[in-house]
Amino acid sequence: MTLRPFRFAVQTGPFQDPIALRTFAQQIEALGYDELYSFDHIGMRGNAAVDPFVPLLIAAEATTTLRVGPLVLNNELHHPALLARTAISVDQMTSGRLVLGLGTGYAQVEHDAIGMRLLPPGQRVSRFAESLQIVRSLCDNGSCSYSGEYHTVAVEEMGIRPTQEHIPFLIGGHGKRVVGLAGRHADIFQFTGLVHAEDGTPTAGGFPFDQIQQRAQWLADAAGDRDADIERSSLAQLTALDADAPDDNTLIERYKMDADEIAKTPFVLVGSTEQVVDKIERLREQLGISHYVVRDPEGFAPIVEALARR
């Protein structure tokens, strides 16, 4: 397993004020963050249905190096050929700074909101596998001839090319089949601790360290010779430093886990700055995780300052 330099990113939104978004993007770039990620939701309570791509164009225009992307797209809501067209266009308009986050989708409420059937989990993964092949072919080659169970595509020439030679795919997931797809297609694999019910309700079901180790092994097995090419990422669910860090009892009550498990999981990064730095360095040694996505960029800034690119 290759140990990569640390990189840090921010996921936030929904973005509805272009002036505030420009300022925010400039601020996180100045703090040392590498990427800004948006959400892809519709019909979920508490989540405004903002397009996942449009705000990214504003953020990229306001900055010079900040990479941008959705984290992650619900594959069920996006036809792969049309998604590839959008991805290539966004990559052009951002001067080659797109990271394309992709996932299977999970929330029944989103599909109910737009009158679309949510496929059973196994079928969603099979459809996702087809989409990955189609999007990659169109982005890399500008053409695709594919006939599968869920998609038939016959695009002889897109007529546009991304600025990047290879748009990176970020794939997140829990199950063995999705992790296996990441091993074959991802440039970044994201460990995600929350497990969502069909109605979108999250639990900390993916937090235990032994489960994360199992996913890491699935990834390595599926990746084979390309294992060193895959960056490992964690979507942090809680970050809090020093006086803002909750005590053990609060964390135990919130996540329904014992203190030892919370101390080991990469999804909860709390404690003194030194403690969190030590934990992140330890997790890189144990799991290869070098990329963290957080939602409190200002509060987490001391960690970025201490570890970025190290």
CORNORBEL-V802957 format. One record per residue. RES is the residue in one letter. SS is DSSP state (@ for helix, = for strand, . for the rest). PSI is psi in whole degrees, 0 to 359 (NA if undefined). BURIAL is + if it has 24 or more other ideal C-beta (glycine too) atoms within 12 Angstrom, else -. Layout:
((RES | SS | PSI | BURIAL) (RES | SS | PSI | BURIAL))
This chain:
((M | . | 125 | -) (T | . | 129 | -) (L | . | 119 | -) (R | . | 160 | +) (P | . | 151 | -) (F | . | 140 | +) (R | = | 151 | +) (F | = | 145 | +) (A | = | 168 | +) (V | = | 135 | +) (Q | = | 127 | +) (T | . | 174 | +) (G | . | 186 | +) (P | . | 148 | +) (F | . | 118 | +) (Q | . | 348 | -) (D | . | 108 | -) (P | @ | 327 | -) (I | @ | 314 | -) (A | @ | 323 | -) (L | @ | 316 | +) (R | @ | 313 | -) (T | @ | 316 | -) (F | @ | 315 | +) (A | @ | 318 | +) (Q | @ | 323 | +) (Q | @ | 315 | -) (I | @ | 329 | +) (E | @ | 317 | +) (A | @ | 331 | -) (L | . | 351 | +) (G | . | 8 | +) (Y | . | 145 | +) (D | . | 332 | +) (E | = | 154 | +) (L | = | 127 | +) (Y | = | 145 | +) (S | = | 176 | +) (F | . | 165 | +) (D | . | 89 | +) (H | . | 154 | +) (I | . | 134 | +) (G | . | 11 | +) (M | . | 130 | +) (R | . | 131 | -) (G | . | 0 | -) (N | . | 109 | -) (A | . | 140 | -) (A | . | 64 | +) (V | . | 139 | +) (D | . | 137 | +) (P | . | 342 | +) (F | . | 321 | +) (V | @ | 312 | +) (P | @ | 333 | +) (L | @ | 328 | +) (L | @ | 320 | +) (I | @ | 315 | +) (A | @ | 319 | +) (A | @ | 321 | +) (E | @ | 331 | -) (A | . | 352 | +) (T | . | 177 | +) (T | . | 328 | -) (T | . | 347 | -) (L | . | 124 | +) (R | = | 155 | +) (V | = | 155 | +) (G | = | 166 | +) (P | = | 145 | +) (L | . | 100 | +) (V | . | 163 | +) (L | = | 143 | +) (N | = | 106 | +) (N | @ | 328 | +) (E | @ | 337 | +) (L | @ | 2 | +) (H | . | 119 | +) (H | . | 133 | -) (P | @ | 325 | +) (A | @ | 318 | +) (L | @ | 324 | -) (L | @ | 317 | +) (A | @ | 319 | +) (R | @ | 314 | +) (T | @ | 315 | +) (A | @ | 315 | +) (I | @ | 317 | +) (S | @ | 316 | +) (V | @ | 321 | +) (D | @ | 320 | +) (Q | @ | 313 | +) (M | @ | 343 | +) (T | . | 14 | +) (S | . | 39 | -) (G | . | 37 | -) (R | . | 19 | +) (L | = | 136 | +) (V | = | 123 | +) (L | = | 104 | +) (G | = | 130 | +) (L | = | 139 | +) (G | = | 172 | +) (T | . | 338 | +) (G | . | 153 | +) (Y | . | 341 | +) (A | . | 117 | +) (Q | @ | 322 | +) (V | @ | 326 | +) (E | @ | 318 | +) (H | @ | 323 | +) (D | @ | 323 | -) (A | @ | 331 | -) (I | . | 13 | -) (G | . | 33 | -) (M | . | 136 | -) (R | . | 132 | -) (L | . | 118 | +) (L | . | 153 | +) (P | . | 157 | -) (P | @ | 314 | +) (G | @ | 320 | -) (Q | @ | 324 | -) (R | @ | 320 | +) (V | @ | 319 | +) (S | @ | 318 | +) (R | @ | 322 | +) (F | @ | 318 | +) (A | @ | 318 | +) (E | @ | 317 | +) (S | @ | 319 | +) (L | @ | 317 | +) (Q | @ | 318 | +) (I | @ | 313 | +) (V | @ | 318 | +) (R | @ | 317 | +) (S | @ | 316 | +) (L | @ | 322 | +) (C | @ | 319 | +) (D | @ | 323 | +) (N | @ | 344 | -) (G | . | 9 | -) (S | . | 161 | -) (C | = | 130 | +) (S | = | 111 | -) (Y | = | 135 | +) (S | = | 113 | -) (G | . | 192 | -) (E | . | 328 | -) (Y | . | 334 | +) (H | . | 142 | +) (T | = | 121 | -) (V | = | 133 | +) (A | = | 77 | -) (V | = | 111 | +) (E | . | 326 | -) (E | . | 120 | -) (M | . | 326 | +) (G | . | 357 | -) (I | . | 154 | -) (R | . | 146 | +) (P | . | 158 | +) (T | . | 319 | -) (Q | . | 145 | +) (E | . | 330 | -) (H | . | 108 | -) (I | . | 122 | +) (P | = | 138 | +) (F | = | 128 | +) (L | = | 122 | +) (I | = | 129 | +) (G | = | 151 | +) (G | . | 176 | +) (H | . | 313 | +) (G | . | 160 | +) (K | @ | 321 | -) (R | @ | 318 | +) (V | @ | 318 | +) (V | @ | 322 | +) (G | @ | 320 | +) (L | @ | 321 | +) (A | @ | 320 | +) (G | @ | 330 | +) (R | @ | 336 | +) (H | @ | 339 | +) (A | . | 147 | +) (D | . | 331 | +) (I | = | 128 | +) (F | = | 130 | +) (Q | = | 120 | +) (F | = | 126 | +) (T | . | 123 | +) (G | . | 331 | +) (L | . | 137 | +) (V | = | 128 | -) (H | = | 136 | +) (A | . | 170 | -) (E | . | 333 | -) (D | . | 5 | -) (G | . | 356 | +) (T | . | 124 | -) (P | = | 148 | +) (T | = | 166 | -) (A | . | 34 | +) (G | . | 339 | -) (G | . | 12 | +) (F | . | 325 | +) (P | . | 139 | +) (F | @ | 324 | +) (D | @ | 327 | -) (Q | @ | 321 | +) (I | @ | 319 | +) (Q | @ | 321 | -) (Q | @ | 317 | -) (R | @ | 321 | +) (A | @ | 321 | +) (Q | @ | 319 | -) (W | @ | 318 | +) (L | @ | 311 | +) (A | @ | 318 | +) (D | @ | 317 | -) (A | @ | 327 | +) (A | @ | 323 | +) (G | @ | 236 | -) (D | @ | 340 | -) (R | @ | 11 | -) (D | @ | 318 | +) (A | @ | 344 | -) (D | @ | 352 | +) (I | . | 121 | +) (E | = | 136 | +) (R | = | 135 | +) (S | = | 153 | +) (S | = | 133 | +) (L | = | 100 | +) (A | . | 130 | +) (Q | . | 338 | +) (L | = | 127 | +) (T | = | 132 | +) (A | = | 130 | +) (L | = | 146 | +) (D | @ | 236 | -) (A | @ | 338 | -) (D | @ | 351 | -) (A | . | 129 | +) (P | . | 157 | -) (D | . | 171 | -) (D | @ | 318 | -) (N | @ | 320 | -) (T | @ | 317 | -) (L | @ | 320 | +) (I | @ | 317 | -) (E | @ | 320 | -) (R | @ | 315 | -) (Y | @ | 356 | +) (K | . | 42 | -) (M | . | 158 | +) (D | . | 166 | -) (A | @ | 325 | -) (D | @ | 318 | -) (E | @ | 320 | +) (I | @ | 322 | +) (A | @ | 335 | +) (K | @ | 336 | +) (T | . | 142 | +) (P | . | 2 | +) (F | . | 351 | +) (V | = | 112 | +) (L | = | 88 | +) (V | = | 155 | +) (G | = | 195 | +) (S | . | 162 | -) (T | @ | 318 | +) (E | @ | 319 | -) (Q | @ | 317 | -) (V | @ | 320 | +) (V | @ | 314 | +) (D | @ | 319 | -) (K | @ | 315 | +) (I | @ | 320 | +) (E | @ | 322 | +) (R | @ | 319 | -) (L | @ | 329 | +) (R | @ | 319 | +) (E | @ | 321 | -) (Q | @ | 317 | +) (L | @ | 352 | +) (G | . | 9 | +) (I | = | 121 | +) (S | = | 357 | +) (H | = | 124 | +) (Y | = | 134 | +) (V | = | 125 | +) (V | = | 168 | +) (R | . | 4 | +) (D | . | 76 | +) (P | . | 324 | +) (E | . | 316 | -) (G | . | 330 | +) (F | . | 357 | +) (A | @ | 323 | +) (P | @ | 329 | +) (I | @ | 318 | +) (V | @ | 316 | +) (E | @ | 322 | -) (A | @ | 327 | -) (L | @ | 341 | +) (A | . | 128 | +) (R | . | 10 | -) (R | . | NA | -))
